[in-house]
């Protein structure tokens, strides 16, 4: 959910039954070492790089 970025953190927290976005963010950072926004930025950059690499291969 966070990787795709199509839902905001409020919606994700609600769907995962977290009491608040702050609680979700805290748990996410404790687990990954990154905030959700940091993770989204990294994954977005990775998707762009993979897409560019796939276009070069074609």
ZICOR-V868679 format. One record per residue. N is the residue number from 1. RES is the residue in three letters. PHI is phi in degrees with one decimal (NA if undefined). OMEGA is omega in whole degrees, 0 to 359 (999 if undefined). D_LAST is the distance of its C-alpha to the last C-alpha in whole Angstrom. Layout:
N_RES_PHI_OMEGA_D_LAST ; N_RES_PHI_OMEGA_D_LAST
This chain:
1_UNK_NA_181_29 ; 2_UNK_-71.0_182_29 ; 3_UNK_-62.3_183_25 ; 4_UNK_-69.0_177_24 ; 5_UNK_68.3_182_27 ; 6_UNK_-85.7_177_28 ; 7_UNK_-120.4_177_31 ; 8_UNK_-80.8_185_34 ; 9_UNK_-63.3_177_36 ; 10_UNK_-62.6_179_39 ; 11_UNK_-65.4_180_37 ; 12_UNK_-64.1_179_36 ; 13_UNK_-59.4_180_39 ; 14_UNK_-63.1_181_41 ; 15_UNK_-64.2_180_38 ; 16_UNK_-94.2_177_39 ; 17_UNK_62.7_172_43 ; 18_UNK_-83.1_182_43 ; 19_UNK_-72.9_180_46 ; 20_UNK_-162.4_176_44 ; 21_UNK_-64.4_180_41 ; 22_UNK_-60.4_179_43 ; 23_UNK_-66.4_177_43 ; 24_UNK_-59.4_181_40 ; 25_UNK_-61.1_179_39 ; 26_UNK_-63.5_180_41 ; 27_UNK_-65.7_179_40 ; 28_UNK_-62.9_180_37 ; 29_UNK_-66.0_178_37 ; 30_UNK_-61.6_183_40 ; 31_UNK_-82.0_188_37 ; 32_UNK_-103.3_186_34 ; 33_UNK_84.5_180_36 ; 34_UNK_-128.6_171_34 ; 35_UNK_-76.3_177_35 ; 36_UNK_-56.0_181_33 ; 37_UNK_-68.8_176_32 ; 38_UNK_-62.8_179_31 ; 39_UNK_-62.2_179_29 ; 40_UNK_-60.6_180_27 ; 41_UNK_-62.8_179_26 ; 42_UNK_-63.3_182_25 ; 43_UNK_-68.0_177_23 ; 44_UNK_-63.7_178_21 ; 45_UNK_-63.3_179_20 ; 46_UNK_-61.9_179_19 ; 47_UNK_-62.1_179_17 ; 48_UNK_-63.0_180_16 ; 49_UNK_-64.5_179_15 ; 50_UNK_-64.6_179_12 ; 51_UNK_-63.1_179_11 ; 52_UNK_-63.6_179_10 ; 53_UNK_-65.8_179_9 ; 54_UNK_-66.4_178_6 ; 55_UNK_-68.8_179_5 ; 56_UNK_-69.5_181_6 ; 57_UNK_-71.1_185_4 ; 58_UNK_-63.4_999_0
